[in-house]
Amino acid sequence: MLNYIGNLSYIYRDRPFIAPITYFFDIEKKIIIGYSAEGHKINAMRRNSNVSLCVTDIDSVNE
């Protein structure tokens, strides 16, 4: 099963936030690639790079 949806956890103004994201895991380079427009998440992660990504196995995004 290929995972591509996760929950990104980050800190903003000393409070935890969780946001669903799509991502790609490059197994050869062992890096996680995601995308986002400028905004709350990007600004928060630039201020505090302590983040986590929770990935859950799902069968379908439609159910």
C-alpha positions in Angstrom: 0.0 0.0 0.0 1.3 3.4 -0.9 0.7 6.2 1.6 0.5 9.8 0.6 -1.7 11.4 3.2 -0.5 12.3 6.6 -1.1 14.6 9.6 1.6 17.3 10.0 2.1 18.5 13.6 3.8 21.7 14.3 4.1 24.5 16.9 2.7 28.0 16.4 2.7 30.6 19.2 3.5 27.9 21.8 0.5 25.8 20.8 0.3 22.5 18.8 -1.4 22.4 15.5 -2.2 19.4 13.3 -3.0 19.7 9.6 -3.7 17.0 7.0 -1.2 17.1 4.1 -0.3 15.1 1.0 3.3 14.1 0.7 5.8 11.9 -1.2 8.4 9.7 0.5 11.6 9.3 -1.6 12.8 6.0 -0.3 16.2 6.3 -2.1 17.0 9.7 -0.7 15.1 9.0 2.6 13.3 12.4 2.5 9.7 13.5 2.7 8.5 16.0 0.1 5.4 18.1 0.6 4.0 21.3 -0.8 2.1 24.2 0.6 1.4 27.8 -0.3 2.8 30.6 1.8 0.8 30.8 5.0 0.2 29.6 8.5 2.0 26.2 8.3 5.0 27.5 6.4 5.5 30.5 8.6 5.1 28.4 11.8 7.7 25.8 10.6 10.2 28.5 9.7 10.0 29.8 13.2 10.1 26.3 14.8 11.4 23.4 12.8 10.3 20.8 15.4 7.6 18.9 13.5 6.2 15.4 13.2 4.3 13.5 10.5 1.8 10.8 11.4 0.9 8.4 8.6 -2.1 6.1 8.7 -2.8 3.3 6.3 -6.0 3.9 4.4 -7.7 2.0 1.6 -9.4 4.9 -0.1 -9.6 8.7 0.4 -13.3 8.5 -0.8 -14.6 6.4 2.1 
